[in-house]
Amino acid sequence: QVQLVESGGGLVQRGGSLRLSCAPSGTIWPIVSMGWYRQAPGKQRELVATIDSIGNTNYADSVKGRFSVSRDVALSQVYLQMNILKPEDTAVYYCNIESPGTSGYWGQGTQVTVSS
């Protein structure tokens, strides 16, 4: 079973930046979309940003203009550049890859904490 491995989370001050990375432990093909979701304490998991097979991106309104999702097609890796971080961005961030014929792949989550 292919696993998604996330990295790049941590503690940062308000206004700071972090870059999350996600890499699969094996081959996933074909890929329909890749992206990031987050879950804050006491809240449901929510979409942060996605990028599809032709590069179209989609962002939650709360992160537009601050976050940027990108990918490396050859490596099947997806990234999330997070700028101007706010305390309300504090959450566990999960990587997701969607592939036809599967229920999708999820990472184990990486903690992002933004202090005020």
C-alpha angles and dihedrals in degrees: 000000000000115000128204114225118203128196140169104065123130147114120314136165124249109283093025131120138237134180120213123201131194127192130177119233090223143005121310115186136202103019119200098180143348129202156130133268130181139205124200122198111285093006136100122256111269137193116259104173140334137190123199133212094277096043101262111149134208127193137188110249090241093063103036111127093016106059129051127194121205139164145206105223095194093053096034089232126146129200137196119203109198119194134174089022119201131201088250089064088069108121145106107281120214129198118220134191121186120206127173115258094024135087089238133261127265134189124228092252134252124229120239116188122183116193124207 
